[in-house]
Amino acid sequence: MNRQSDRLIRTEEPEAWWEAVYRDAPITTQWDDGTYTGPGRGRFPSSSNSMPTMVFSMLDALSVEPGHRVLEIGTGTGWNAALLSQRLGAENVFTVEVDESSAETARKRLEDAGFHPATVIGDGAEGYAQGAPYDRVIATASIGRVPRQWLAQTKPGGIIVAPWGPTYGGEAVVRLTVADDGSASGPFLGSSAFMRLRAQRTDRKHIREYLGGRPWPADAHRSTTSLSPEAVGDWPVMFVIGVQVPDAFPWAETYDDGSYTLWLRDTSVTSWATTDYIPGHEEFEVYQSGPRRLWEEVESVYRWWDAQGRPGFERFGLTVDAERERVWLDRPGNFLGSA
Ligand SMILES: C[S@@+](CC[C@H](N)C(=O)[O-])C[C@H]1O[C@@H](n2cnc3c(N)ncnc32)[C@H](O)[C@@H]1O
């Protein structure tokens, strides 16, 4: 049986269940916001027990100390809230979950384990003002924009740890320290791939909406490029592209012979581009349509990233203030364009 795609019920297969729980891998606990309950996979995972090493590295980055009050966004199974409760005392732990049934199940589980943190059903993007101010805020759902309520509800000097990534893809955990003026800044720590905070999900329209009923390539402009689509597919370069090519996202249409078409689309459904990857080729065919030349945008960011020595996540950081949210390279203030 393929454990990647099958449901595992503790009472039916306790050994396999415990083995899965202790494996260093994420376990999906809900599909499609709970609307899919059948066996196997739904369309998208909407809740999970995160990978243990990721949980521990984020808790490590949170640097909690006795007496700290902590807000967690994304209760999920309740495991992280249990760990925090064990360390700090449940009276110092506030956890918010948008999904009612996950929240109720987690609350019950936490109670059964002897922990009674404040388990709140609500939109974590709002934070939880009733428990503020917090010394620490940890998000276990990813964001593309730091909700300003989190800054307002964190004490100066407090720390916010959250998976942050642009719409395009590429994501890493950021560790922000809140300043006296209410802004926050800090480094990215390392790659992550969390499910998105519900309110920040992107509505991705189907390709046919971009083509306006006409067959591909419709009215697109044709050109060629020497940059392989293979070069722009890794997580760190996707992050850099996403920061500087905002409101766009990629999708690969794969074919049996190992070739594929990289589709780029903008979220406002005005522009698209395709680049065809064929193994062994050195020139690749590009089609672009709409006011944005999306492949050219991607290519120019790739060239910039390459010229910087192909920095990984650890060379980037984020500064957030009331108006803006900007990614920097190597030192605060050395901001990347756009975003
Ligand atoms: C990776 S899971 C959390 C794992 C959890 N910390 C644990 O220990 O099991 C992400 C959770 O974030 C929740 N979520 C998504 N959007 C949210 C929002 N706006 N507010 C609160 N929770 C949200 C999802 O429903 C999901 O349960």
The ligand as an ORCA input file, in Angstrom:
! r2SCAN-3c Opt
* xyz 0 1
  C       0.586     23.261      8.859
  S      -0.970     23.359      9.652
  C      -0.542     23.751     11.325
  C       0.186     22.704     12.095
  C       0.023     22.865     13.587
  N       0.736     23.979     14.132
  C       0.294     21.587     14.332
  O       1.030     21.602     15.331
  O      -0.254     20.551     13.946
  C      -1.605     24.946      9.128
  C      -2.906     25.295      9.776
  O      -3.162     26.676      9.558
  C      -4.554     26.834      9.494
  N      -4.885     28.135      8.918
  C      -4.915     28.514      7.621
  N      -5.307     29.790      7.514
  C      -5.511     30.241      8.780
  C      -5.940     31.468      9.312
  N      -6.235     32.499      8.524
  N      -6.050     31.580     10.644
  C      -5.762     30.528     11.464
  N      -5.378     29.336     11.004
  C      -5.239     29.186      9.684
  C      -4.989     25.651      8.646
  O      -6.376     25.400      8.787
  C      -4.107     24.552      9.196
  O      -4.747     23.842     10.224
*
